[in-house]
């Protein structure tokens, strides 16, 4: 398929390029020492990704341990309350550990095992990536250090407990805003000292090459499954596909299945409390080109050109940049990026819970909210939403802050 004159037939073969760039975005802006570590990971990944044993092991793990494929569900009652447009959700909340994150964590830790590493290191915001990596580390018998900001530790207490039960060492990050960016900073610093024996398992399609590519590839199972399931259920493709975007792993996984189809694709960022810098985390809408955490993309900057403070009601979305592939797809016009604020998100959280019996993660509720908004604008058709995670982790926080609506 062509979009704005751009051919998507061989998109995944050509993106990223050999240096890890999606157009001008991506790359590996790290020290010479870490460049060698990244080159080692890249070489190992390209070797293992073509190995029938690795592919077979991963398929078996997905089926027997993760419970894949996850289903697609028709939201009949919610759709009826909005008009004629039919809403569907890809149920990553039913993936083991309750979110899409385990899709790439099992792949990354299997790669670490192949490389002879003894430990995995990661950051987490909402705790879903941390839980998933702790799960994968327990499964494969590796040590696991998870860096998490103090603010997120308080907001996500159930996930912190799960990580500790799974045997992970949760390292509290107390500097700066004490959220996701600071957790990434601390995890990178630790990895710089331990890279010979450890691998940094980045939790999204961000960071230096090869991670944006690698995480996308592991997450593409979401879009591949969803496309096949939707065709089987309805006999046609959806008119629109929607996913929330922080760093953007669930979105890239979902979008991967549909980039070459005549389908509208929407990425939804957190507008938080509003458009003032510091009140949101919508880097693709309000950011400018910049380098952080080893990659070039778009980011929200303060007056000094440094990463700006960000905010979202969803701990997993409060990051001042987005994956380089998202920036590239935005510039190509293939994916449209929009925003949803806290209030609309929480309304969607309760509506999906009450009308369909599905309690979504706050992150996923951004995508549900936008899907509901889009359904009201469209006269007819269908929308497929990536429900990236379940809301168990968020219930205490929601009840404390918003009560029961």
C-alpha positions as CSV (number, residue, x, y, z in Angstrom):
1,X,0.0,0.0,0.0
2,X,1.1,3.6,-0.7
3,X,0.4,6.4,1.7
4,X,1.3,10.0,0.8
5,X,3.4,8.4,-2.0
6,X,5.3,6.2,0.5
7,X,5.4,2.4,-0.2
8,X,4.8,0.2,2.9
9,X,5.2,-3.2,1.2
10,X,8.8,-3.7,2.4
11,X,8.6,-1.3,5.4
12,X,9.9,-3.7,8.1
13,X,12.8,-4.9,5.9
14,X,14.0,-1.3,5.5
15,X,13.2,0.2,8.9
16,X,15.3,0.8,10.8
17,X,18.4,1.1,8.6
18,X,21.7,-0.5,9.6
19,X,22.5,2.3,12.0
20,X,19.1,2.1,13.7
21,X,17.5,5.1,12.1
22,X,13.9,5.6,11.1
23,X,14.5,8.5,8.8
24,X,16.3,11.0,11.0
25,X,15.0,9.5,14.3
26,X,16.6,6.7,16.3
27,X,20.3,5.8,16.4
28,X,22.6,5.0,19.4
29,X,23.8,8.2,21.1
30,X,25.8,6.5,23.9
31,X,29.4,6.3,25.1
32,X,31.9,4.3,23.0
33,X,31.9,1.6,25.7
34,X,28.1,1.3,25.6
35,X,28.2,1.3,21.8
36,X,30.2,-1.9,22.0
37,X,27.6,-3.4,24.3
38,X,24.8,-2.3,22.0
39,X,26.6,-3.8,19.0
40,X,26.9,-7.1,20.9
41,X,23.2,-7.1,21.6
42,X,22.4,-6.2,18.0
43,X,24.6,-9.0,16.6
44,X,23.1,-11.5,19.1
45,X,19.6,-10.5,18.2
46,X,20.1,-10.7,14.5
47,X,21.6,-14.2,15.0
48,X,19.0,-15.5,17.4
49,X,16.0,-14.0,15.6
50,X,16.6,-16.2,12.6
51,X,17.2,-19.4,14.7
52,X,14.4,-21.9,14.5
53,X,15.2,-23.0,18.1
54,X,14.7,-19.4,19.4
55,X,11.5,-18.9,17.3
56,X,10.2,-22.3,18.5
57,X,11.0,-21.6,22.1
58,X,9.3,-18.2,21.9
59,X,6.2,-19.6,20.3
60,X,5.9,-22.4,22.9
61,X,6.4,-19.8,25.7
62,X,3.7,-17.6,24.2
63,X,1.2,-20.5,24.0
64,X,1.9,-22.5,27.1
65,X,3.1,-19.8,29.6
66,X,1.6,-16.4,28.4
67,X,-1.7,-17.7,27.2
68,X,-1.5,-16.4,23.7
69,X,-3.2,-15.7,21.4
70,X,-5.2,-13.1,23.5
71,X,-8.8,-12.7,22.2
72,X,-10.5,-9.8,20.4
73,X,-13.7,-8.8,22.2
74,X,-16.7,-6.9,20.7
75,X,-17.9,-4.1,23.0
76,X,-21.5,-4.4,22.2
77,X,-23.1,-2.5,25.0
78,X,-20.6,0.4,24.9
79,X,-20.9,0.6,21.1
80,X,-24.7,0.8,21.4
81,X,-24.5,3.7,23.8
82,X,-22.4,5.7,21.4
83,X,-24.2,5.2,18.1
84,X,-23.8,2.9,15.1
85,X,-20.0,2.4,15.1
86,X,-18.8,-0.9,16.6
87,X,-15.9,-1.0,19.1
88,X,-13.6,-4.0,19.5
89,X,-10.7,-4.4,21.9
90,X,-7.5,-6.6,21.6
91,X,-7.3,-8.1,25.0
92,X,-3.7,-7.7,26.1
93,X,-5.1,-7.4,29.6
94,X,-5.5,-11.2,29.4
95,X,-1.8,-11.8,28.5
96,X,0.0,-13.3,31.6
97,X,0.9,-10.6,34.1
98,X,-1.9,-8.4,32.9
99,X,-0.4,-6.4,30.0
100,X,1.4,-6.5,26.7
101,X,4.8,-6.0,28.4
102,X,5.6,-9.8,28.8
103,X,5.6,-10.1,24.9
104,X,9.0,-8.4,24.7
105,X,10.3,-9.3,28.2
106,X,10.3,-13.0,27.5
107,X,12.1,-12.3,24.2
108,X,14.6,-10.0,25.8
109,X,15.4,-12.4,28.7
110,X,15.7,-15.3,26.3
111,X,18.2,-13.2,24.4
112,X,20.1,-12.4,27.7
113,X,20.2,-16.2,28.4
114,X,21.6,-16.8,24.9
115,X,24.3,-14.2,25.5
116,X,25.3,-15.7,28.8
117,X,24.2,-12.8,31.0
118,X,23.5,-13.3,34.7
119,X,21.3,-10.3,35.4
120,X,18.6,-8.2,33.7
121,X,18.2,-4.5,34.6
122,X,15.2,-2.3,33.8
123,X,13.1,0.7,34.6
124,X,9.4,0.8,35.2
125,X,6.7,3.5,35.6
126,X,3.3,1.8,36.0
127,X,5.1,-1.3,37.2
128,X,3.8,-3.5,34.3
129,X,7.2,-3.7,32.6
130,X,8.9,-4.4,36.0
131,X,6.4,-7.2,36.8
132,X,6.8,-8.7,33.3
133,X,10.6,-8.6,33.5
134,X,10.6,-10.0,37.0
135,X,8.4,-12.8,35.7
136,X,10.7,-13.5,32.8
137,X,13.8,-13.4,35.0
138,X,12.1,-15.9,37.4
139,X,11.1,-18.2,34.5
140,X,14.7,-18.2,33.1
141,X,16.5,-18.1,36.5
142,X,18.3,-14.7,36.2
143,X,18.8,-12.0,38.7
144,X,16.6,-8.9,38.2
145,X,17.0,-5.2,39.3
146,X,14.1,-2.9,38.7
147,X,14.5,0.9,39.0
148,X,11.3,2.8,39.9
149,X,10.6,6.4,41.0
150,X,9.3,7.1,44.5
151,X,6.1,8.7,43.2
152,X,5.3,5.6,41.1
153,X,6.2,3.2,43.9
154,X,3.5,4.9,46.0
155,X,0.9,4.9,43.1
156,X,1.6,1.4,42.0
157,X,2.0,-0.5,45.3
158,X,0.4,-3.8,44.1
159,X,2.9,-4.1,41.3
160,X,5.8,-3.3,43.6
161,X,4.6,-6.2,45.8
162,X,4.4,-8.5,42.8
163,X,7.9,-7.7,41.7
164,X,9.3,-8.4,45.1
165,X,7.3,-11.7,45.4
166,X,8.8,-12.7,42.0
167,X,12.3,-12.2,43.4
168,X,13.2,-8.9,41.8
169,X,15.3,-6.2,43.6
170,X,13.2,-3.0,43.4
171,X,15.5,0.0,43.6
172,X,13.8,3.2,44.6
173,X,14.8,6.4,42.7
174,X,14.5,9.5,44.8
175,X,16.0,12.3,42.7
176,X,14.2,14.8,40.3
177,X,10.5,14.2,39.8
178,X,10.9,10.6,41.0
179,X,9.0,9.2,38.1
180,X,9.7,7.3,34.8
181,X,12.4,9.5,33.3
182,X,14.5,9.4,36.5
183,X,14.0,5.6,36.7
184,X,15.4,5.3,33.2
185,X,18.4,7.6,34.1
186,X,19.2,5.4,37.1
187,X,18.8,2.1,35.2
188,X,21.1,3.4,32.4
189,X,23.7,4.5,35.0
190,X,23.6,1.0,36.6
191,X,23.9,-0.7,33.3
192,X,27.0,1.3,32.4
193,X,28.7,-0.3,35.3
194,X,27.4,-3.8,34.8
195,X,27.0,-4.4,31.1
196,X,29.5,-7.2,30.9
197,X,27.3,-9.4,33.1
198,X,23.9,-7.8,32.6
199,X,21.6,-6.7,29.8
200,X,19.3,-3.6,30.1
201,X,15.9,-4.7,29.0
202,X,14.3,-1.5,27.9
203,X,10.5,-1.4,28.5
204,X,9.4,0.3,25.3
205,X,10.3,1.2,21.7
206,X,12.8,3.8,23.0
207,X,16.5,3.9,23.9
208,X,19.5,3.3,21.7
209,X,19.4,0.9,18.7
210,X,18.6,-2.0,18.7
211,X,15.9,-1.6,21.3
212,X,13.2,0.3,19.4
213,X,13.4,-2.3,16.6
214,X,13.7,-5.3,19.0
215,X,10.8,-4.4,21.2
216,X,8.7,-3.6,18.1
217,X,9.5,-7.0,16.6
218,X,8.6,-8.8,19.8
219,X,5.4,-6.8,20.2
220,X,4.3,-7.2,16.6
221,X,2.6,-10.4,17.7
222,X,-0.2,-8.2,19.0
223,X,-1.0,-6.6,15.6
224,X,-0.5,-9.9,13.7
225,X,-2.9,-11.7,15.9
226,X,-5.4,-8.9,16.0
227,X,-5.6,-8.5,12.2
228,X,-6.2,-12.2,11.7
229,X,-8.8,-12.4,14.5
230,X,-10.7,-9.4,13.3
231,X,-10.9,-10.7,9.8
232,X,-12.1,-14.0,11.1
233,X,-14.7,-12.3,13.3
234,X,-16.1,-9.8,10.8
235,X,-14.8,-10.8,7.3
236,X,-13.2,-7.4,6.9
237,X,-10.6,-5.1,8.3
238,X,-11.4,-2.4,10.9
239,X,-11.9,1.2,9.7
240,X,-9.6,2.5,12.5
241,X,-7.0,1.1,14.9
242,X,-6.3,2.9,18.1
243,X,-3.6,2.5,20.8
244,X,-2.2,4.7,23.6
245,X,1.3,6.0,23.3
246,X,3.8,6.8,26.0
247,X,7.1,5.3,24.8
248,X,4.9,3.4,22.5
249,X,5.5,-0.3,22.7
250,X,1.8,-1.5,22.7
251,X,1.1,0.9,19.9
252,X,3.9,-0.2,17.7
253,X,3.0,-3.8,18.3
254,X,-0.6,-3.1,17.3
255,X,0.2,-0.8,14.4
256,X,2.7,-3.3,12.9
257,X,-0.2,-5.5,11.8
258,X,-2.0,-2.8,9.9
259,X,0.6,-0.4,8.4
260,X,0.2,-1.9,4.9
261,X,-3.6,-1.9,5.0
262,X,-6.2,0.8,4.1
263,X,-6.9,1.4,7.7
264,X,-6.8,4.7,9.7
265,X,-4.3,4.4,12.6
266,X,-4.4,6.6,15.7
267,X,-1.9,7.0,18.5
268,X,-3.2,8.6,21.7
269,X,-1.0,10.6,24.0
270,X,-1.8,11.9,27.5
271,X,-2.9,15.6,27.7
272,X,-3.1,15.2,31.5
273,X,-4.3,18.5,33.1
274,X,-4.0,20.6,30.0
275,X,-1.7,22.1,27.3
276,X,0.7,24.0,29.7
277,X,4.2,22.5,29.7
278,X,4.5,20.3,32.8
279,X,0.8,19.4,32.8
280,X,0.9,16.7,30.1
281,X,3.2,14.2,28.4
282,X,2.2,14.6,24.8
283,X,5.6,14.8,23.1
284,X,4.5,13.9,19.6
285,X,1.9,16.7,19.6
286,X,3.9,19.4,21.4
287,X,7.6,18.3,21.4
288,X,10.5,19.1,19.1
289,X,13.4,17.0,17.9
290,X,15.9,16.1,20.6
291,X,18.2,13.4,22.0
292,X,17.7,11.7,25.3
293,X,18.4,8.3,26.8
294,X,20.5,7.4,23.8
295,X,18.1,8.1,20.9
296,X,16.9,10.9,18.7
297,X,13.2,11.5,18.6
298,X,10.8,14.3,19.5
299,X,10.7,15.4,23.2
300,X,9.3,18.0,25.5
301,X,11.9,20.5,26.5
302,X,12.3,23.1,29.2
303,X,13.8,26.6,28.6
304,X,17.3,25.1,28.6
305,X,16.6,22.5,26.0
306,X,16.6,19.7,28.6
307,X,13.8,17.1,29.0
308,X,10.9,19.0,30.5
309,X,8.9,17.9,33.6
310,X,5.9,15.8,32.4
311,X,2.6,14.6,34.0
312,X,0.0,12.0,33.3
313,X,-2.6,10.3,35.5
314,X,-1.1,7.1,34.0
315,X,2.3,6.3,35.4
316,X,3.2,4.3,32.3
317,X,2.7,7.3,30.0
318,X,4.6,10.1,31.9
319,X,7.7,10.1,29.7
320,X,9.0,13.3,27.9
321,X,9.7,11.6,24.6
322,X,8.3,8.9,22.3
323,X,9.8,6.0,20.3
324,X,11.7,7.2,17.2
325,X,9.5,5.1,14.9
326,X,6.4,6.9,16.2
327,X,8.1,10.2,15.3
328,X,8.9,8.9,11.8
329,X,5.3,7.5,11.2
330,X,3.9,10.9,12.4
331,X,6.1,12.8,9.9
332,X,5.1,10.4,7.1
333,X,1.4,11.0,8.0
334,X,0.7,7.2,8.2
335,X,-0.3,7.4,11.9
336,X,-2.3,10.3,13.3
337,X,-1.5,11.3,16.9
338,X,-4.0,13.0,19.2
339,X,-4.5,13.6,22.9
340,X,-6.9,12.7,25.7
341,X,-7.0,14.4,29.1
342,X,-7.3,12.9,32.5
343,X,-11.0,13.6,32.9
344,X,-12.0,11.9,29.6
345,X,-9.6,9.0,30.5
346,X,-11.2,8.3,33.9
347,X,-14.7,8.6,32.4
348,X,-13.7,5.9,29.9
349,X,-12.2,3.7,32.7
350,X,-15.5,3.6,34.5
351,X,-17.7,3.3,31.4
352,X,-15.7,0.2,30.1
353,X,-15.8,-1.3,33.6
354,X,-19.6,-0.8,34.1
355,X,-20.8,-1.6,30.6
356,X,-18.5,-4.4,29.6
357,X,-17.1,-6.0,32.8
358,X,-13.5,-5.1,31.8
359,X,-11.5,-2.9,34.2
360,X,-8.8,-1.3,32.0
361,X,-5.4,0.1,33.0
362,X,-5.4,3.9,33.1
363,X,-2.9,3.8,30.2
364,X,-5.3,1.8,28.1
365,X,-8.2,4.0,29.1
366,X,-6.7,6.8,27.1
367,X,-7.1,4.6,23.9
368,X,-10.6,3.6,25.0
369,X,-11.6,7.3,25.5
370,X,-10.3,8.2,22.1
371,X,-12.1,5.3,20.5
372,X,-15.3,6.4,22.1
373,X,-14.7,9.9,20.9
374,X,-14.0,8.7,17.4
375,X,-17.1,6.4,17.4
376,X,-19.3,9.5,18.0
377,X,-17.7,11.3,15.0
378,X,-18.0,8.4,12.6
379,X,-21.4,7.6,11.1
380,X,-20.7,3.9,10.6
381,X,-17.8,1.4,10.7
382,X,-15.6,-0.3,13.2
383,X,-12.8,0.6,15.5
384,X,-10.2,-1.8,17.0
385,X,-8.6,-0.6,20.2
386,X,-5.5,-2.1,21.8
387,X,-6.5,-2.7,25.5
388,X,-2.8,-2.8,26.6
389,X,-3.4,-3.8,30.2
390,X,-5.8,-4.5,33.1
391,X,-6.6,-2.0,35.8
392,X,-6.0,-4.0,39.0
393,X,-2.8,-2.0,39.6
394,X,-4.7,1.3,39.4
395,X,-7.8,0.6,41.5
396,X,-6.5,1.9,44.9
397,X,-5.2,5.0,43.3
398,X,-8.4,5.6,41.3
399,X,-10.6,5.1,44.4
400,X,-8.4,7.4,46.5
401,X,-8.3,10.2,43.9
402,X,-11.7,9.9,42.1
403,X,-13.9,7.8,44.3
404,X,-16.4,5.4,42.8
405,X,-18.5,7.0,40.1
